[in-house]
Amino acid sequence: MISSYLCLHKIIPILPIVPPPQRLLPVVLKLKDAYGIWQNYLASFPKANRFTLGSKIDDVFLNAIEYCFLAGYAGVAEKMTILDRCISRIDLLKLLLNLSWDIKALDSKKYIHLSEKLAEIGKMLGGWKRQLQNKTPEVKPREKP
């Protein structure tokens, strides 16, 4: 919908503001989708757990998204470290979601749905890490004669 306004006897159209398209890594897009699903589930999280465990899961999700995003822009030297942090956050998410299922804060259907998404993301990150390991040879310190 294009609106317009009158300015000194001229009609100037006002175009809707559309953000520029972002080119995100596929794994970041998958994490964004999983986070959106989590946000829908968080609304039905029991009030007693929403601001403790639910908040922690939310923070870890955001950290995982941040680390994956940063790994895409990091140099070769830092990329492996950042990727390891991202993988550890995904593993922590799996543990926290399992805990929320154990205490009945998350029902089985929701737990399975999110777990499948996180398993897929974990496979993508593992493949990225293996590719980096194969591409980047390890530097071994020289032995002194």
Steps between C-alpha positions, in 0.01 A plus 500: 500500500650829393390811679579857408497847645473852363815713521503848347251419228667167411387155587793293619442126527619329818619148433480238771831437674627154417826381655766385255517125451760331717704210379530282805667162522256207475584389854419849633167491317423159653588637845275801442214267406560282807509811719166612356353162587647528850343844545158353420558220752629738768159667518346171620788421737381473862530833679713342774764403240458774241729753666764253615552204267306661215709816524823298507399304189417829330844645587683189378302507174602861441864420583498212252358726227761765581793258490385344170459843348846608622661178374385589151702822511796385708846448361641151463686519831194591708236309306565162662483644853175684430353194331589285804316751721197481274501119509527505879199737519296264281595210729403708803166579335436130451573439868280787620212395275534145631487637853188701419340185359600301811329748731192508272546867406513395134275229360633211293380629164669839547815340639529263204438780250771725645740209554475402134576858394800516734628161380493626142681819603757292689567292189548815294744644753687169526538492121625859500754413770622190312536704183711755688714230657568338161564834332725646769810294580607490863811697576738293708774673699851437379724281705826648622808317368 
